[in-house]
């Protein structure tokens, strides 16, 4: 549901063709009324609703830059990471994602596309790090049985960053 005309959608960031791993998120959380603070807004003509690359996005988003500094420690170039959002629009938190029967057609299409991308990447044996996983597991409960699925703990940023390191230790030695 896109109530704010200024809201910029984000459904995928990074490499969806041949990533080394996938990060699952709920949505690009932020106060939708503060759209001028969105990294996407600050990008201007560099912004693309689908297919943004991390090397561009990191320049405008401290949250992603901080998280991906961890992958830098493992010599994983950010061009080999794919992130999929469950819901493409900004909300103040994942608990404020509207029920699917209230989503606009764009949101529904993006979720189906992201589910398809995820399915294809799982078929290739690509590891999946679920940073925010609740909505994904409700939508795709069998994801929990995927042998390369790593579900972060329910915690704040530092806990989830530690979990990302644990995930990277399993699949990508320093």
Protein Blocks (a to p, Z undefined) as FASTA:
>chain_A
ZZbfkbccdfbgcjfklccbdcddfbdcddfklmmlpmklmnmmmpcfehpafklmmmmm
mklmmmmmmmmmnopafklcccddfblcdcfbfklpccfklpcfklmmmmmmmmmmmmmm
mmnopacddfblmlmmmmmmmlmmpmkbccdddddfklmmmmmmmmmmmmmcZZ
